[in-house]
Amino acid sequence: MLNDLLARPTHEGVLEGALSHASFLLGGNLRGYAVTHRAQGQDRAASDKAAQDRVAAVFGYPKALVGTPLSGPWTTPRTRVLSDGAGQLYAANPPELHGILDTCGMRDVALSLVVPVNDRGRNLGALVLDRNSSEDIGTAAQELVTRWATAIAPLLGLLESREEWKLTARQVSSAVVEAFESQEFDGLGHAQAVAEASVKLGRAVGLADRELDELWFAATLHDLGKIHGEKGHPQVGANFLHGVPHLAQAQKAVRHHHERWDGQGEPDKLTGEDIPLYARILAVANAYVRLGDPERLRGQAGKGLDPRLVGLMEKVSAEPPAK
């Protein structure tokens, strides 16, 4: 079971596995969802709504339910059986959410088991197991699921700490770069724009989330070496990342983002695909932000820039922004 949980070391993956095993412990034939007390993995500064309880994972319910803000009967610190099914859930939420709950079939729920997930005295959320029949869930079964929730709580706490560390690292990086850019008005916001374009392009290439994180750091920090002047700034910026093992690819990207596809760039005159992928993505995103015109960007394809990535950048830039 531990292998199943660690196969997807994210909040959603761990909680899906937890719900599946909880259903097994209760004899099966249940559906369930997990709620957390904040929107895990999101920038909490982006919106006050991110601090609401939200559905973080589902088992047997539609995936569309994930991310839905919900209030419900999971604020108490002990395991509870709700004999009125989803009645309290409907009563606690505004009418505009009832349609979503109806679509998921929650009107048919006859009985719910609500199991808090606590880590070192801190409530992280709850597992909610729903049954469409009124068959009772005995005390022994409740204790089994409660012990299971207690067992997976430290893993969730660890993942939450990791997410908080990542968010802090991003905030510090952005603040340092913004302080540097503020010295030159025309440069203000450049790193953020390049980072957004780089991540969009990286996603189109098929990079995984961990790789996109590292690409974000490369793009955000790519010009920080200019703090010592324009000349040689890629090498200086790369040196800032020396000794940070989990940003080894970002360091290469910063060092080589002024290489050219035709081999006429700096510092090592690398050509074509000998240039690290992150550096090629960063170069295209940087040029796109600076030129602001897909046609002018196209003119650099096969010369200064990777032609395949230029084509992808044109494609993704033409797509409407995600809602």
CORRAQUI-V236553 format. One record per helix or strand of 3 or more residues. SS is the DSSP state (2 for helix, 1 for strand). FROM is the first residue (numbers start at 1). LEN is the number of residues. If there is no record, write none. Layout:
ss-><SS & SS>
from-><FROM & FROM>
len-><LEN & LEN>
This chain:
ss-><2 & 2 & 1 & 2 & 1 & 2 & 1 & 2 & 2 & 2 & 1 & 1 & 2 & 2 & 2 & 2 & 2 & 2 & 2 & 2 & 2 & 2 & 2>
from-><2 & 11 & 31 & 48 & 54 & 63 & 80 & 87 & 95 & 106 & 111 & 122 & 139 & 185 & 190 & 209 & 224 & 233 & 245 & 272 & 277 & 294 & 307>
len-><6 & 15 & 6 & 4 & 6 & 3 & 3 & 6 & 9 & 3 & 9 & 10 & 43 & 3 & 16 & 13 & 5 & 8 & 12 & 3 & 15 & 5 & 12>
